[in-house]
């Protein structure tokens, strides 16, 4: 993340970390509030970061190595974000890694995900 921030932090107005999206599951009032709180948080998706340029969000997923699973994860994040925030622009999706498995760049492009391999 530090390496990516060094290159791109100034490109964005703000960056939020560990953003939760999706519907939280609550085990109900039979459980203590601290258990309910933990259950709600752990049942939501956790985004590494959301970078903002004005009203345009970019969901960032940071991996040491970009895999097909990371592409799928980011595609799901984009779909859930659009459900949670239908009035906002669709998020840009950015996968940042130091390397990528064979075929991941093509798969990411087909899913409208930008892959940035840091050098």
C-alpha positions in Angstrom: 0.0 0.0 0.0 2.8 2.4 0.8 4.4 1.9 -2.6 1.0 2.5 -4.3 0.3 5.6 -2.1 3.7 7.1 -3.0 2.8 7.0 -6.7 -1.0 7.8 -6.5 -2.1 9.4 -3.3 -2.2 12.9 -4.8 -4.5 11.6 -7.6 -7.4 11.3 -5.1 -9.3 13.7 -2.8 -9.5 11.2 0.0 -8.9 7.5 0.8 -10.9 5.4 3.2 -9.6 2.2 4.6 -11.3 -1.1 5.8 -14.7 0.0 4.4 -17.6 -2.4 5.1 -20.3 -3.0 2.5 -23.2 -5.4 2.1 -25.9 -6.4 4.3 -24.9 -7.3 7.9 -26.4 -10.3 9.5 -27.5 -9.8 13.1 -27.9 -12.9 15.3 -30.7 -11.1 17.2 -31.5 -9.7 20.6 -30.9 -13.0 22.4 -27.2 -12.2 22.1 -25.2 -9.5 24.0 -24.6 -6.3 22.0 -20.8 -6.9 21.7 -21.6 -10.3 20.0 -24.1 -8.8 17.8 -21.7 -6.0 16.8 -19.0 -8.4 16.0 -21.4 -10.6 14.0 -22.6 -7.7 12.0 -19.1 -6.5 11.1 -17.8 -10.0 10.3 -20.7 -10.8 8.0 -20.1 -7.8 5.7 -17.5 -7.5 3.0 -14.3 -5.6 3.9 -12.7 -3.5 1.2 -9.0 -2.7 1.6 -9.6 0.9 0.5 -11.9 3.2 -1.4 -10.2 6.2 -3.1 -12.3 9.1 -4.1 -12.0 11.6 -7.0 -14.9 13.9 -6.3 -17.9 11.7 -6.3 -16.2 8.9 -8.2 -15.2 5.9 -6.0 -12.4 3.5 -6.8 -12.3 0.3 -4.9 -8.8 -0.9 -4.3 -7.8 -4.5 -3.6 -4.2 -5.0 -2.6 -2.5 -8.4 -3.0 1.1 -9.5 -3.0 0.2 -11.7 -6.0 -2.8 -11.1 -8.3 -4.9 -14.3 -8.8 -8.1 -15.2 -10.4 -9.6 -15.3 -7.0 -8.6 -11.7 -6.4 -10.3 -10.7 -9.7 -13.5 -12.5 -8.6 -13.4 -10.9 -5.1 -13.1 -7.4 -6.6 -15.9 -8.0 -9.1 -18.2 -9.0 -6.2 -17.2 -5.9 -4.3 -18.2 -3.8 -7.3 -21.6 -5.5 -7.6 -22.3 -5.2 -3.9 -21.2 -1.5 -3.9 -23.7 -0.8 -6.7 -26.5 -2.5 -4.7 -25.6 -0.5 -1.6 -25.1 2.9 -3.4 -27.3 2.9 -6.5 -27.4 6.7 -6.7 -23.6 7.0 -6.9 -21.4 6.4 -9.9 -20.4 2.8 -10.4 -17.0 2.3 -8.7 -13.8 1.8 -10.6 -12.2 -1.4 -9.7 -8.4 -1.5 -9.1 -6.3 -4.6 -8.3 -2.8 -3.7 -7.1 -0.1 -6.3 -6.7 3.6 -6.9 -7.2 3.0 -9.8 -9.6 0.2 -11.7 -11.4 -0.6 -15.2 -12.3 -0.8 -16.0 -16.0 -4.1 -15.0 -17.5 -5.1 -12.6 -14.7 -4.5 -9.4 -16.7 -6.8 -10.6 -19.4 -9.4 -11.8 -16.9 -9.3 -8.6 -15.0 -9.7 -6.6 -18.2 -12.7 -8.7 -19.2 -14.3 -7.9 -15.8 -13.6 -4.2 -16.2 -10.9 -4.3 -13.5 -7.7 -2.4 -13.8 -4.6 -4.4 -12.8 -1.6 -2.4 -11.6 1.5 -4.4 -11.1 4.0 -2.4 -9.1 7.6 -2.6 -10.1 
